[in-house]
Amino acid sequence: MIRTFIFALTMFVVCAQASATESLPVIKNAYAYETAASQKTGAVFLEIRNTGAEPLWLEGVTAEIAETTQLHTNDMTDGIMKMREVDAYEIPAGGRLTLAPTGHHIMLMNLKATLMRNTLFPLILHFKDRAPIPVEVTVRALSTSTGKTP
């Protein structure tokens, strides 16, 4: 209850800070997969739609559930898929950025708690020259046979 109130209050402050000419990015489908109790890393996936006339730059993320968060991407190098940290993601004017398994994603490192199926946790997106945007992340089940949600 208190978490919901704090989230709603934060959203109100963020919206109040946005000027009339500044459009807020639209954040959709934020999710992470459940983790095992011994697992110390997780990943967040979501979609960001830029409704504005200028590019947006996602420069960082904070999450209370992890000691460290990083923006990552996967690249194919010499036939081997490699994950690497990136400084920022660009979302073009009128465009979208999809963070998804095997592509761009947000790494949660040194998890402070297990990501439990059907729970939520807060995440804050930090954009260049914008107020931070809070997001609620849903934790989904991970199928053991296919790696996909049921």
NUMARFI-95357 format. One record per residue: residue number from 1; residue in one letter; x, y, z of N, C-alpha, C in turn. Coordinates in steps of 0.05 Angstrom, whole numbers, plus 5000, padded with zeros to 4 digits. Example, Ala and Ser with C-alpha at 12.3 -4.5 7.8 and 13.67 -1.06 7.14 Angstrom:
- num,residuo,n.x,n.y,n.z,ca.x,ca.y,ca.z,c.x,c.y,c.z
- 1,A,5264,4886,5156,5246,4910,5156,5264,4934,5156
- 2,S,5257,4955,5142,5273,4979,5143,5258,5001,5157
END
This chain:
- num,residuo,n.x,n.y,n.z,ca.x,ca.y,ca.z,c.x,c.y,c.z
- 1,M,5016,4976,5000,5000,5000,5000,5017,5025,5000
- 2,I,5037,5026,5018,5055,5049,5019,5071,5051,4994
- 3,R,5081,5028,4983,5096,5028,4958,5079,5039,4936
- 4,T,5054,5032,4934,5036,5042,4913,5033,5072,4916
- 5,F,5030,5082,4941,5027,5111,4946,5052,5126,4937
- 6,I,5075,5115,4945,5100,5128,4938,5104,5129,4908
- 7,F,5098,5106,4895,5100,5105,4865,5081,5126,4853
- 8,A,5056,5128,4862,5037,5147,4851,5047,5176,4856
- 9,L,5057,5181,4879,5067,5208,4886,5091,5215,4868
- 10,T,5109,5196,4864,5132,5200,4846,5123,5206,4818
- 11,M,5103,5191,4808,5093,5196,4781,5081,5224,4779
- 12,F,5067,5233,4800,5055,5259,4800,5077,5281,4798
- 13,V,5098,5277,4813,5121,5297,4813,5134,5297,4786
- 14,V,5139,5273,4774,5151,5272,4748,5134,5286,4727
- 15,C,5109,5281,4727,5091,5294,4708,5089,5324,4712
- 16,A,5090,5333,4737,5089,5361,4743,5114,5375,4734
- 17,Q,5137,5361,4734,5162,5373,4726,5164,5376,4696
- 18,A,5150,5360,4681,5151,5361,4652,5138,5386,4642
- 19,S,5151,5400,4624,5139,5425,4613,5117,5418,4594
- 20,A,5101,5438,4586,5079,5433,4568,5089,5424,4541
- 21,T,5113,5432,4533,5123,5425,4506,5139,5399,4507
- 22,E,5145,5389,4530,5162,5365,4532,5144,5341,4535
- 23,S,5145,5323,4516,5129,5299,4519,5145,5277,4533
- 24,L,5131,5262,4550,5144,5241,4565,5146,5216,4548
- 25,P,5167,5201,4552,5168,5175,4538,5147,5156,4549
- 26,V,5137,5138,4532,5117,5119,4541,5132,5093,4546
- 27,I,5130,5083,4570,5143,5058,4579,5122,5036,4581
- 28,K,5127,5013,4567,5107,4992,4567,5121,4965,4572
- 29,N,5105,4947,4583,5113,4918,4586,5140,4914,4600
- 30,A,5144,4927,4622,5169,4923,4638,5167,4897,4653
- 31,Y,5186,4879,4648,5186,4853,4662,5214,4843,4666
- 32,A,5216,4824,4684,5240,4809,4690,5231,4780,4694
- 33,Y,5250,4762,4691,5243,4734,4697,5251,4727,4725
- 34,E,5236,4709,4737,5242,4700,4764,5271,4689,4766
- 35,T,5283,4690,4789,5310,4680,4793,5310,4659,4815
- 36,A,5331,4643,4815,5335,4623,4836,5346,4638,4860
- 37,A,5343,4626,4884,5352,4638,4909,5382,4644,4908
- 38,S,5398,4628,4895,5427,4632,4894,5436,4650,4871
- 39,Q,5418,4658,4854,5425,4674,4831,5429,4703,4839
- 40,K,5451,4715,4830,5458,4742,4838,5454,4763,4815
- 41,T,5445,4754,4792,5439,4772,4770,5411,4767,4758
- 42,G,5401,4788,4747,5375,4786,4733,5376,4806,4710
- 43,A,5355,4807,4695,5353,4826,4673,5325,4837,4670
- 44,V,5323,4862,4661,5297,4875,4657,5294,4881,4628
- 45,F,5269,4876,4618,5262,4881,4590,5238,4899,4589
- 46,L,5236,4916,4570,5214,4935,4567,5214,4948,4540
- 47,E,5194,4965,4535,5193,4980,4511,5191,5010,4518
- 48,I,5206,5026,4504,5205,5055,4508,5197,5068,4481
- 49,R,5176,5083,4481,5167,5097,4457,5171,5127,4461
- 50,N,5186,5139,4443,5191,5168,4444,5170,5182,4428
- 51,T,5152,5197,4441,5131,5211,4428,5139,5240,4420
- 52,G,5163,5247,4427,5172,5274,4422,5185,5278,4395
- 53,A,5193,5303,4390,5205,5311,4364,5235,5310,4365
- 54,E,5247,5303,4388,5276,5302,4391,5284,5274,4401
- 55,P,5308,5265,4394,5317,5239,4405,5319,5239,4436
- 56,L,5315,5216,4448,5319,5213,4476,5343,5195,4481
- 57,W,5356,5199,4503,5379,5182,4511,5374,5170,4538
- 58,L,5371,5144,4540,5369,5130,4566,5398,5126,4575
- 59,E,5406,5140,4597,5433,5139,4606,5438,5122,4630
- 60,G,5418,5113,4643,5422,5096,4667,5396,5088,4680
- 61,V,5399,5070,4699,5376,5059,4713,5385,5055,4742
- 62,T,5366,5059,4761,5371,5051,4788,5349,5033,4798
- 63,A,5356,5014,4815,5337,4995,4826,5346,4988,4854
- 64,E,5328,4990,4873,5334,4983,4901,5340,4954,4904
- 65,I,5330,4937,4886,5333,4908,4888,5360,4898,4881
- 66,A,5377,4915,4869,5404,4907,4860,5425,4928,4869
- 67,E,5448,4918,4876,5470,4936,4883,5479,4953,4859
- 68,T,5478,4941,4835,5487,4954,4811,5468,4949,4788
- 69,T,5464,4968,4771,5449,4964,4746,5466,4974,4723
- 70,Q,5464,4961,4700,5479,4969,4677,5461,4965,4652
- 71,L,5466,4982,4632,5453,4979,4606,5471,4961,4590
- 72,H,5459,4940,4578,5475,4920,4563,5463,4916,4535
- 73,T,5480,4905,4518,5471,4895,4492,5486,4869,4486
- 74,N,5476,4854,4467,5489,4830,4458,5498,4834,4429
- 75,D,5523,4827,4423,5534,4829,4396,5545,4802,4388
- 76,M,5543,4797,4362,5555,4773,4350,5583,4780,4341
- 77,T,5603,4768,4353,5631,4774,4345,5645,4747,4339
- 78,D,5655,4744,4315,5668,4719,4307,5651,4695,4312
- 79,G,5625,4697,4307,5608,4674,4311,5600,4669,4340
- 80,I,5608,4686,4358,5602,4682,4386,5586,4706,4396
- 81,M,5564,4700,4410,5547,4721,4421,5560,4731,4447
- 82,K,5565,4757,4448,5578,4769,4472,5561,4792,4482
- 83,M,5559,4792,4509,5544,4813,4523,5564,4835,4531
- 84,R,5556,4860,4527,5574,4882,4536,5557,4905,4547
- 85,E,5570,4920,4564,5557,4944,4575,5558,4967,4554
- 86,V,5537,4983,4554,5537,5007,4537,5532,5032,4555
- 87,D,5540,5055,4545,5537,5080,4560,5508,5090,4560
- 88,A,5494,5086,4538,5467,5097,4535,5453,5083,4511
- 89,Y,5427,5086,4511,5411,5077,4488,5398,5102,4476
- 90,E,5399,5105,4450,5385,5127,4436,5357,5117,4427
- 91,I,5337,5133,4433,5310,5128,4423,5304,5151,4404
- 92,P,5303,5146,4378,5298,5168,4359,5271,5181,4362
- 93,A,5270,5206,4353,5244,5221,4354,5223,5205,4340
- 94,G,5200,5201,4353,5178,5185,4342,5184,5155,4340
- 95,G,5206,5146,4351,5214,5118,4349,5210,5103,4375
- 96,R,5220,5079,4375,5218,5062,4399,5243,5046,4402
- 97,L,5247,5038,4427,5270,5020,4434,5257,4997,4449
- 98,T,5264,4972,4440,5254,4948,4454,5278,4934,4467
- 99,L,5276,4931,4493,5295,4915,4508,5283,4888,4511
- 100,A,5298,4867,4501,5287,4840,4500,5310,4820,4503
- 101,P,5303,4795,4512,5323,4775,4514,5339,4772,4488
- 102,T,5364,4768,4490,5384,4765,4468,5389,4792,4454
- 103,G,5379,4814,4465,5385,4840,4453,5392,4860,4475
- 104,H,5384,4885,4471,5388,4905,4492,5373,4897,4517
- 105,H,5384,4902,4540,5371,4896,4566,5384,4911,4589
- 106,I,5371,4911,4611,5381,4924,4636,5390,4901,4654
- 107,M,5415,4901,4661,5426,4881,4679,5422,4890,4708
- 108,L,5413,4872,4725,5411,4875,4754,5433,4858,4766
- 109,M,5452,4871,4778,5476,4856,4788,5477,4857,4819
- 110,N,5485,4835,4830,5486,4832,4859,5458,4837,4871
- 111,L,5439,4820,4863,5412,4822,4872,5411,4821,4903
- 112,K,5395,4838,4915,5391,4839,4944,5369,4820,4953
- 113,A,5353,4811,4934,5331,4793,4939,5325,4776,4914
- 114,T,5313,4753,4918,5305,4736,4896,5282,4749,4882
- 115,L,5282,4748,4855,5260,4758,4839,5239,4736,4839
- 116,M,5217,4741,4853,5196,4721,4856,5173,4725,4836
- 117,R,5165,4703,4823,5143,4704,4803,5118,4718,4814
- 118,N,5105,4734,4797,5081,4749,4803,5084,4771,4824
- 119,T,5109,4781,4827,5113,4804,4844,5122,4828,4827
- 120,L,5123,4851,4839,5131,4875,4826,5155,4887,4841
- 121,F,5172,4902,4827,5192,4918,4840,5196,4944,4824
- 122,P,5204,4965,4839,5208,4991,4825,5235,4994,4812
- 123,L,5235,5009,4791,5259,5015,4775,5257,5044,4767
- 124,I,5279,5058,4766,5278,5086,4757,5296,5089,4733
- 125,L,5284,5100,4711,5299,5104,4686,5309,5133,4686
- 126,H,5335,5136,4679,5347,5163,4678,5354,5170,4650
- 127,F,5340,5191,4640,5344,5201,4613,5360,5226,4613
- 128,K,5376,5231,4593,5391,5256,4590,5372,5279,4589
- 129,D,5377,5299,4605,5362,5325,4606,5332,5321,4611
- 130,R,5325,5300,4626,5297,5295,4633,5296,5287,4663
- 131,A,5272,5290,4674,5268,5281,4701,5268,5250,4701
- 132,P,5277,5237,4722,5276,5208,4723,5247,5198,4721
- 133,I,5244,5174,4710,5217,5162,4706,5216,5136,4721
- 134,P,5198,5134,4741,5195,5108,4756,5178,5089,4739
- 135,V,5185,5063,4742,5172,5042,4728,5168,5018,4747
- 136,E,5145,5005,4746,5140,4981,4761,5146,4957,4743
- 137,V,5163,4939,4752,5172,4916,4736,5157,4891,4747
- 138,T,5145,4876,4729,5131,4851,4736,5150,4828,4733
- 139,V,5151,4811,4753,5168,4787,4751,5151,4764,4740
- 140,R,5161,4753,4718,5147,4731,4704,5160,4704,4710
- 141,A,5145,4683,4706,5155,4656,4709,5173,4650,4685
- 142,L,5193,4633,4690,5210,4624,4669,5206,4594,4665
- 143,S,5198,4586,4641,5194,4558,4635,5221,4544,4634
- 144,T,5224,4521,4647,5249,4507,4647,5255,4493,4621
- 145,S,5235,4487,4605,5239,4472,4581,5246,4489,4557
- 146,T,5235,4513,4555,5239,4529,4531,5253,4556,4536
- 147,G,5254,4564,4561,5265,4590,4567,5246,4612,4562
- 148,K,5221,4606,4554,5201,4626,4549,5179,4624,4570
- 149,T,5164,4646,4573,5142,4645,4592,5120,4628,4581
- 150,P,5105,4615,4599,5083,4598,4591,5061,4614,4578
END
